[in-house]
């Protein structure tokens, strides 16, 4: 490339070879211009600037006296982009990922960049063995078709998970802590064995918190790496831990710096004990419990800060809870955003704080939990921002609504009811009002039911749940008492929460009960019951619930007192009372696993007729089956021994002790075991139900056995094998019980 004569001015720049791009556009990219002076450096930089545009495949700049000749070969235009071989990822998703578009300029670099984007897309879906080859088909008029040939390959699952540095816990125990799982045939419906980089960071936090719960206050997870196999078929995941020493709780003290608050008065509210293994989660729970107590005692601005003092030699950690007076902030306003369907009042009534109240972090957190518990929203966030004054705060609640309508189909099998089919339609947030409406039908071999239900959980925007039910129930009790039963009626109900733990429900039921298809050889006391009776009943249930979880409790207790009064009209008059409770004792301290639980339950029921009317068989208690394993439903209690018909009893007493534990298999299988012992008594009959054929013993019956619960991909399956240990000669026993049900 020879430059023009020194000092000579360029009089013209000629452009050749351009087809789509105007010559003036080419000149505009160059550093040398007409009238200017060009040297070798300026021409070289002009060449690089033209290549940088990506518009040209080849460029040549030739000085010719006072003129400059620019010859270009344009890059082709993209006519069409196609994808072949993609079955697991739709074309729409891939097309949104690539940047080349029809009528854009094609360059090999751009095609390779899009190839890498497609590979990254498949990698995010666990397909690291995917291959992508861009093919260029040249057309006339300097156009090309671009085809990406895709070989998707198999998902690269986690082949193995290893731990380095652990001595206190085995690899298998730590493997249950992390969310990642090794690939196995039974995880076909799970993605936990798919490698995801974000999951490794989550696993590190799970491991750290696990060690803190077990007393290893110095534990660190120093690394989490994943190595792809040479054939790109799977990953080898390795977690590196540094356990450190194990600590116990040392002295637990309270230091109050709040006026009129004695430290000793709140010391008993701290649920941790000196000498127990250190538990980071327990420390957090203790801090929250103490904060809650202070708020209820009239110290809403008090702040609780646990001060930790570590004794490395004694391996203890002393905790001093410092209570100080926090900044006095008040709620100026509560804003709600994101609710396009749900009415504001439905959300506001779940708040445990109101505008003008002191800012209480515990109550704000509880408000968020209550809003999330509604089930109407995918995410709920409550953020605080400065208000109009230094002591004013605005709470902004951001929510993401989700679908609340449900259509369910289901099926299952139960020892008592046989094969079941279930269909339901439900709207949990009817027209955004928070009203729960549903219709459900169950068809079974020995039990069928149709229910229509409407519930307003906050009737008139008050702490009052109100609802109504209409139902039709049909039961085949031929195997128990030689008859079939049909119930049709309705219930009006309401409930009230006194606080977070205590609630009461009231209801009125009007129901027609019909006993029909009584076997000709049934007990004479059953044949006398044939026909219809009208029940008019008022009921109440008082519940005190301190369980940690209402679905799968592992600690705490619940006590229920129920009362039914029939006789406000109708054909029967009685008082029926039930008292029952459940206690859950966690055994994590003994076994190091929170799934070890001792569950103890007991109950008593009493039926007392009045008004000169005798009770009916449909109103009595029956013992056996679910409440006394080892015996058939109605298999223990009053019986006509000539026909083997169960007659039911006025008094029912039950007690169960059950030890629940995880089975020594992968936790992902969802298998848990139990060992149990059931005790029950059922007795008491009207004076008219007597004779040599009637047995009405108040002696206790005992059943004991083992069971397995399996949270299978198709639903929960319960299997119990029990033996009647203490029984009467006329009792009917049952060794095997199974219950299975699912919805989809």
TIMI-719942 format. One line per 4 residues: number of its first residue (from 1); their letters; for each residue x, y, z of C-alpha. Coordinates in steps of 0.1 Angstrom, whole numbers, plus 2048, in hexadecimal, padded with zeros to 3 digits. Each point is the difference from the previous one (the first is absolute). Layout:
<sites>
NUM) a) X Y Z  ...
</sites>
This chain:
<sites>
1) xxxx) 800 800 800  811 820 7F4  7F5 821 80F  7FA 81F 7EB
5) xxxx) 81D 819 7FC  809 811 820  7EA 81E 806  7E8 7F7 7E3
9) xxxx) 7DC 804 806  7E8 7E3 7F8  7E8 80B 7E5  7EA 7E1 7FE
13) xxxx) 7F8 7DF 811  7F3 7E6 7E8  7EC 7E2 80D  7FD 7E0 7EC
17) xxxx) 7EF 7DE 806  7E4 80D 816  7DD 7F3 7F8  7E9 808 81D
21) xxxx) 814 81A 813  802 823 7F2  823 80E 7F7  7FA 81E 817
25) xxxx) 7FA 7E8 81D  821 7EE 7F9  812 822 7FF  7F0 80A 821
29) xxxx) 810 7E4 813  823 80A 7F4  818 817 812  80E 810 7E0
33) xxxx) 7E9 817 7EE  800 815 7DF  814 81F 806  815 7F0 81B
37) xxxx) 823 7F3 801  804 7DB 804  81E 7EC 80A  806 7DB 805
41) xxxx) 7F4 801 824  7DF 812 7F8  7F9 7E8 7E3  808 7E2 817
45) xxxx) 7E8 80C 81B  7E5 806 7E5  804 7DC 7F5  7FB 7F3 824
49) xxxx) 7E2 817 804  7EF 7F2 7E2  807 7DC 80B  7F2 808 822
53) xxxx) 7DE 809 7F1  7FB 7DB 7F9  7F1 809 7DE  81C 7F4 7EA
57) xxxx) 811 7DE 7FB  81F 810 7EE  80D 823 7FC  81D 80F 7EC
61) xxxx) 80B 825 802  817 80B 7E3  80E 824 7FD  801 80C 7DC
65) xxxx) 811 822 7FE  7E8 819 810  7E4 7E6 800  7F9 7E2 816
69) xxxx) 7F0 7E1 7F3  7EC 7EA 818  7F6 7DD 7F4  7E7 7ED 817
73) xxxx) 7F0 7DE 801  7E0 802 814  7F6 7E6 819  7E0 7EE 7F5
77) xxxx) 7DE 807 80E  7EE 7E5 814  7E2 7F4 7ED  7F3 7E6 818
81) xxxx) 80A 7F0 821  7F5 7DD 808  806 7E6 81C  801 7DB 7FB
85) xxxx) 801 7E4 81A  7F1 813 81D  7E6 7EB 811  804 809 825
89) xxxx) 801 826 7FB  7E7 811 7E9  80B 815 7E3  7F0 81F 80F
93) xxxx) 816 7FE 81F  820 7FB 7EB  7F7 81B 7E7  7FC 819 81E
97) xxxx) 823 7F6 80B  813 807 7E0  808 823 7F4  803 7FB 7DA
101) xxxx) 7DF 808 7EE  7F4 7FD 7DC  80B 81F 7EC  81D 805 818
105) xxxx) 825 7FF 7F5  80F 7DD 803  823 7FC 80E  811 7DF 80B
109) xxxx) 807 810 822  7DC 808 805  7F5 7DD 7F7  81A 7F1 818
113) xxxx) 7F4 817 81C  7DC 7F4 7FA  80C 7DC 800  80F 806 823
117) xxxx) 7E0 810 80C  7EC 7E1 7F5  819 7EA 812  7FC 815 81F
121) xxxx) 7DB 7FD 7FD  802 7DA 800  819 801 81C  7E8 812 816
125) xxxx) 7E8 7E3 7FA  81A 7E7 80A  80A 7F5 7DD  825 806 800
129) xxxx) 806 7E6 7E5  7EC 814 7E6  812 808 7DF  7F7 81D 7E8
133) xxxx) 80E 804 7DD  7F7 81F 7EC  7FC 7F8 7DA  801 81C 7E6
137) xxxx) 7ED 7FC 7E0  80A 81A 7E6  7E5 80F 7EA  7FF 819 7E4
141) xxxx) 802 826 805  81A 7FB 81C  7E7 7EF 818  804 7E2 816
145) xxxx) 7E9 7E8 813  80E 7F7 823  7F7 7DE 80E  809 7F6 823
149) xxxx) 803 7DA 802  7FA 7F6 824  808 7DF 812  7F0 804 822
153) xxxx) 80F 7E3 812  7F6 7F3 822  7FC 814 820  821 800 813
157) xxxx) 7F4 7F4 822  814 800 820  814 7DF 7FF  80D 803 824
161) xxxx) 801 817 81E  81F 800 816  80A 812 820  823 808 80B
165) xxxx) 80A 80A 823  7E2 7F1 813  806 7E8 81D  7E2 807 817
169) xxxx) 7E6 7F7 7E6  802 7E6 7E5  7FD 807 7DB  7DD 7F0 7FF
173) xxxx) 7F4 817 81D  80D 81F 7EF  7F2 7F4 7E0  7DD 803 80F
177) xxxx) 807 824 80A  808 80E 7DE  7E5 805 7E6  815 7F1 7E4
181) xxxx) 7FC 7DA 7FB  813 7E5 7EE  7ED 7F3 7E1  7EA 7E1 806
185) xxxx) 7E4 7EF 7EE  7E6 80A 819  806 825 7FA  7F0 800 7DE
189) xxxx) 7E7 81A 80D  819 816 812  81A 819 7F4  816 7FE 820
193) xxxx) 81A 7EB 7ED  804 819 7E5  81F 815 803  7F9 825 806
197) xxxx) 81C 818 80B  7E8 815 815  7F6 7E1 813  824 7FB 80C
201) xxxx) 800 822 812  7DF 7F7 810  80E 7DF 80B  81E 811 810
205) xxxx) 7E7 814 815  7ED 7E1 809  81F 7EF 80C  80B 81E 814
209) xxxx) 7DF 803 812  7FF 7DB 807  822 801 811  7F5 81E 814
213) xxxx) 7E1 7ED 80C  816 7E3 80B  817 816 815  81D 806 7E8
217) xxxx) 802 826 803  821 802 7ED  7F5 7EB 7E3  806 80D 7DD
221) xxxx) 7F8 7F3 7DD  820 80B 7EE  7F7 7F3 7DE  7E6 7F1 7E9
225) xxxx) 80D 7F5 7DE  7F1 7EC 7E3  816 7EE 7E7  7F1 7F5 7DF
229) xxxx) 809 7DC 7F5  816 7FD 7E1  7E3 7F3 7EC  7EA 81D 80D
233) xxxx) 7E6 7E7 80D  800 80A 825  80F 815 81B  815 7F7 81E
237) xxxx) 7F7 818 81C  817 806 81E  7F9 814 81F  81D 809 817
241) xxxx) 7F8 806 824  814 80B 81F  7ED 7F4 81E  813 80F 81D
245) xxxx) 7F7 7F7 824  7DE 7F9 80E  7F2 818 81B  7E5 7FF 81A
249) xxxx) 7EC 81D 80D  811 811 81E  7F0 819 817  7DF 80F 7F4
253) xxxx) 7FA 823 80E  7EA 81D 7F9  80C 824 802  7E3 819 800
257) xxxx) 807 825 7F9  7DC 809 7FC  7EF 813 81C  7E7 7ED 815
261) xxxx) 80A 7DF 7F1  810 7E7 817  816 7E7 7EF  7F5 7E4 817
265) xxxx) 7DB 804 7F5  808 7F5 7DD  81C 7E7 806  7E7 7E3 800
269) xxxx) 7F5 809 7DC  821 7F5 7F2  7FC 7DC 7F2  825 7F6 801
273) xxxx) 811 7EE 81D  824 803 80D  813 7E0 7F8  7ED 7F7 7E0
277) xxxx) 813 7FE 7E0  803 822 7EF  7E5 806 7E6  800 81F 7EA
281) xxxx) 7DC 7FC 7F6  7F6 7FC 825  812 820 808  7EC 812 7E4
285) xxxx) 7DF 7F1 80D  809 80C 823  807 823 7F4  7DE 801 7EE
289) xxxx) 7EE 7F1 81D  80E 81A 818  7F8 81C 7E7  7DC 7F4 7FE
293) xxxx) 7FD 7FE 826  80C 824 804  7E8 80C 7E6  7E2 7F0 812
297) xxxx) 80C 80F 821  7FF 823 7F4  824 805 7F3  7FB 802 7DA
301) xxxx) 820 813 7FA  817 7E9 814  81C 7F0 7EC  80F 7DE 809
305) xxxx) 824 7FA 7F6  811 7E0 80A  824 805 80A  815 7E1 7FA
309) xxxx) 81F 7F8 816  814 7E2 7F5  816 7EB 817  816 7EC 7E8
313) xxxx) 810 7EC 81C  7E0 7F7 812  7EE 7FD 7DF  7E2 814 80C
317) xxxx) 7EE 81E 7F2  7F1 818 819  7E2 814 7F4  7F7 821 80F
321) xxxx) 7DF 80F 7F3  803 825 800  7DF 812 801  803 825 7F6
325) xxxx) 7E8 81B 7F7  7FE 803 7DA  7F7 81D 7EB  7DC 80A 804
329) xxxx) 7F0 7FD 7DD  7DC 800 7F8  7EE 7F3 7E1  7F4 81E 7EC
333) xxxx) 7F0 7EC 7E3  7FC 7DD 7F3  801 7FF 7DA  7F8 7E1 7EB
337) xxxx) 80B 7FB 7DC  7FD 7E4 7E7  7DD 7F4 808  7EC 804 7E0
341) xxxx) 7E5 7E7 80B  800 7FC 825  7EF 81C 813  816 815 818
345) xxxx) 7EA 7F8 81E  807 7DB 7FC  825 807 804  7FE 81B 81A
349) xxxx) 7EC 7EB 818  81D 7E8 803  817 81B 80E  808 7FD 825
353) xxxx) 809 825 800  7EC 81F 7F5  808 823 7F5  80B 814 81F
357) xxxx) 80D 7E2 813  825 7FD 80A  816 7EE 7E7  804 7DD 80E
361) xxxx) 816 7EA 7EA  7F1 7E0 80F  7DC 80A 7F8  80A 80C 7DD
365) xxxx) 811 7DE 7FA  7E1 7EE 80D  7EA 816 7E9  815 7F5 7E2
369) xxxx) 7FC 7DC 80A  7DB 803 804  7FC 810 7DD  816 7E5 7F1
373) xxxx) 7EB 7E5 812  7E1 80C 7ED  80E 7EE 7E2  7F4 81B 7E8
377) xxxx) 823 80D 7F8  821 7F3 7F2  815 819 813  7FB 819 81C
381) xxxx) 819 81B 80B  7FB 81B 81A  819 81C 7FE  804 81E 816
385) xxxx) 809 823 7F3  803 822 811  7DF 813 806  7F8 825 803
389) xxxx) 812 803 821  820 7F0 80F  7EB 7E9 816  7E7 7F6 7E5
393) xxxx) 803 7E1 7EA  7ED 7F6 7E1  7FB 7DA 7FB  7FD 7F6 7DC
397) xxxx) 7F2 7DE 7F9  809 7F2 7DE  7EE 7E1 7F5  7FE 7EA 7E2
401) xxxx) 7DF 7F0 7FA  7FB 7DD 7F3  7E4 7EA 7F5  7E9 7F5 81C
405) xxxx) 7E8 7EA 7EC  804 7DA 802  7F2 7E3 7ED  80A 7DF 810
409) xxxx) 7FD 7DB 7F6  80A 7E6 818  7FF 7DC 80B  80C 7E8 81A
413) xxxx) 7F9 7E3 816  7F8 7FD 825  7FA 7E0 814  7E0 80F 80F
417) xxxx) 7F2 810 7E0  80E 7EB 7E4  809 80F 7DE  7F9 825 7FE
421) xxxx) 7FC 819 7E4  7FF 825 806  7F9 81F 7EC  7FF 824 80D
425) xxxx) 7FC 824 7F5  80D 81C 816  806 825 800  813 80C 81F
429) xxxx) 7FC 825 7F9  7DE 805 7F0  7FF 821 7ED  81D 80C 815
433) xxxx) 7EC 800 820  813 7E5 812  7E1 7E9 800  808 7DB 7FC
437) xxxx) 7E6 7ED 7EB  802 7DC 7F6  7EC 7E2 7F4  80E 7DD 804
441) xxxx) 7F4 7DE 7F8  80E 7DF 80C  7F5 7DE 7F3  80B 7E1 813
445) xxxx) 7F8 7DC 805  7F3 805 823  7FE 826 803  7F4 81B 7E8
449) xxxx) 7FC 825 807  7F6 820 7F0  809 821 810  7F9 825 7F8
453) xxxx) 812 818 817  804 826 802  817 811 81A  808 824 807
457) xxxx) 81F 7FF 817  7FA 824 80B  7DB 806 801  7F7 825 7FF
461) xxxx) 826 806 801  800 7F5 824  813 7E4 812  7E3 7E9 7F8
465) xxxx) 7FF 7E3 7E7  7DE 7F7 7F3  7F5 7E6 7E8  7E5 7E8 7F4
469) xxxx) 801 7DC 7F4  7E7 7EA 7EE  808 7DB 7FF  7F4 7DD 7F6
473) xxxx) 812 7E3 80F  7FA 7DB 7F9  812 7E5 813  7FF 7DA 7FD
477) xxxx) 803 7F2 823  7F5 7DD 7F7  821 7F1 80C  7FE 813 821
481) xxxx) 7DC 800 80A  7EC 7F1 7E3  7F0 820 7F3  806 81E 7E8
485) xxxx) 7FC 824 80A  7F8 820 7EE  804 823 80E  7F4 820 7EF
489) xxxx) 800 822 810  811 821 804  817 811 81A  803 825 809
493) xxxx) 821 808 812  815 81C 80D  822 801 812  813 819 815
497) xxxx) 825 803 808  807 80D 823  825 802 7F7  81A 7EE 7EB
501) xxxx) 7FB 7DF 813  7DC 800 80E  7E2 7FE 7E9  7DC 7F5 803
505) xxxx) 7E7 7F5 7E6  7DA 7FE 802  7E8 7EF 7E9  7DC 7F6 7FB
509) xxxx) 7F8 7E0 7EC  7DE 7F4 7F3  803 7DE 7F2  7EA 7E3 7F5
513) xxxx) 80F 7DE 808  7F1 7E1 7F0  809 7DC 808  7F6 7E8 7E4
517) xxxx) 809 7DF 7EF  802 7F0 822  809 7DC 7FD  7E5 7E7 808
521) xxxx) 817 7EE 817  80D 81F 811  7FE 805 826  7DD 808 80C
525) xxxx) 80F 81F 810  80C 80C 7DD  7DF 7F7 7EF  7EE 816 81A
529) xxxx) 815 81D 7F3  7F3 7FE 7DC  7F0 820 7F3  806 825 800
533) xxxx) 808 818 81D  804 826 7FF  81E 80E 813  800 825 80B
537) xxxx) 822 806 811  814 81D 80D  826 7FA 803  81F 811 80D
541) xxxx) 825 7F8 7FF  81A 812 814  824 7FB 7F4  821 80A 810
545) xxxx) 81B 7F9 7E7  826 804 808  80D 7E9 7E5  81D 80C 7EB
549) xxxx) 7EF 7F4 7E0  7DC 7F7 7FB  807 7E8 7E3  820 7EE 80C
553) xxxx) 804 809 825  821 7F7 811  7FC 813 820  7E5 810 815
557) xxxx) 7DD 7F5 809  7DB 805 7F7  7E2 7FC 816  7DC 800 7F4
561) xxxx) 7DF 800 813  7E1 7F9 7EC  7DB 801 80A  7E1 7F6 7ED
565) xxxx) 7DD 807 80C  7E3 7F1 7ED  7DC 806 809  7F6 822 7F3
569) xxxx) 7E6 7EF 7EB  807 7DF 7EF  7FB 7DD 80B  81E 7FB 818
573) xxxx) 80C 813 81F  823 7FB 80E  81F 810 80D  820 7F3 7F0
577) xxxx) 822 80C 80D  822 7F9 7F2  822 809 80F  820 7F7 7EE
581) xxxx) 824 80B 7FD  821 7F9 7EE  823 805 80E  81F 800 7E9
585) xxxx) 822 7FC 810  81E 806 7E9  81C 7E8 804  819 812 7EB
589) xxxx) 818 805 81D  803 7DA 805  802 7F5 7DC  80C 81F 7EE
593) xxxx) 7E3 800 7E7  7E1 814 803  7EB 7E4 7F1  802 7EC 821
597) xxxx) 7E0 809 812  7EC 7F1 81D  7DB 806 7FB  7E8 7FA 81C
601) xxxx) 7DA 805 7FC  7E2 7F9 816  7DB 806 7FF  7DF 7FA 812
605) xxxx) 7DD 803 7F4  7DF 7FD 812  7DC 7FF 7F2  7E4 808 818
609) xxxx) 7DC 7FF 7F4  7E6 816 811  7DB 809 7FC  7F5 7DC 802
613) xxxx) 80D 7F8 7DE  819 7E4 7FA  81F 805 7EB  802 7F0 7DD
617) xxxx) 81C 7E9 7F3  80A 81C 7E7  808 817 81E  816 7E8 814
621) xxxx) 826 7FC 800  811 7E3 7EF  822 7F2 808  819 7F0 7E8
625) xxxx) 811 807 7DF  810 823 801  7FC 806 825  80A 7DC 80B
629) xxxx) 817 7EF 7E7  800 7DA 801  7DA 800 801  7E6 805 7E4
633) xxxx) 7EB 81F 7FF  7E6 7FA 81C  813 7E0 807  803 808 826
637) xxxx) 7E4 80B 816  7DB 7F6 805  7F6 7E4 7E9  7E4 7E8 7F9
641) xxxx) 813 7DF 800  7E5 7ED 7EE  803 815 7E1  822 811 806
645) xxxx) 7F0 822 7FB  812 81D 811  7E7 815 814  817 81D 80A
649) xxxx) 804 80F 823  7F8 81F 813  823 803 80F  820 800 7EC
653) xxxx) 824 802 80E  81F 7FE 7EB  825 804 804  81C 7FD 7E7
657) xxxx) 826 801 805  813 801 7DF  825 803 7F9  807 80E 7DD
661) xxxx) 822 7FD 7F0  811 802 7DE  808 7DF 7EF  824 7F9 7F7
665) xxxx) 7FB 808 7DB  804 81F 7EB  7EB 81C 80E  7F5 807 7DC
669) xxxx) 7EB 7E0 800  7E9 811 81A  7FE 7E1 816  7FB 804 826
673) xxxx) 7F9 7E4 819  7ED 7FE 821  7FB 7E9 81D  7E0 804 813
677) xxxx) 7EA 7F3 81C  7DA 809 801  7EA 7FB 81E  7DA 805 7FF
681) xxxx) 7E0 7FA 813  7DC 802 7F2  7E2 7F8 814  7DD 80C 80B
685) xxxx) 7DE 7F8 7F1  7DC 80B 805  7EC 7EB 818  7EC 7F2 7E4
689) xxxx) 81E 7F1 7F0  807 7E2 816  7FD 7DB 800  815 7E1 801
693) xxxx) 80D 806 7DD  80D 823 808  824 805 80C  808 822 80F
697) xxxx) 822 7FD 811  813 81F 80D  821 7ED 800  81C 811 7EC
701) xxxx) 80C 7F3 7DF  824 803 7F4  80F 7FF 7DE  824 804 7F6
705) xxxx) 814 7FF 7E0  815 812 7E7  7F9 815 7E2  80F 812 7E2
709) xxxx) 7F6 821 7F0  80B 806 7DC  7FE 822 7F0  7FF 7F1 7DD
713) xxxx) 7FF 814 7E0  7DB 7F5 7FE  7F7 80B 823  803 7F5 825
717) xxxx) 7FE 7DB 807  7FC 7F4 824  804 7DB 808  7FC 7F2 823
721) xxxx) 805 7DD 80D  7F1 7FB 823  7F8 7E4 818  7E3 800 819
725) xxxx) 814 7FB 820  7E3 802 819  7DD 7F8 7F3  7E0 7EF 808
729) xxxx) 7F7 7DF 7EF  7E4 810 7EC  815 81D 7F3  808 802 7DB
733) xxxx) 824 806 7F8  813 80E 7E2  825 7FB 7FA  805 815 7E0
737) xxxx) 7F5 823 7F9  807 815 7E2  7F6 823 7F6  809 810 7DF
741) xxxx) 7F4 820 7EF  80B 81A 7E8  7F4 81E 7EC  80C 80B 7DE
</sites>
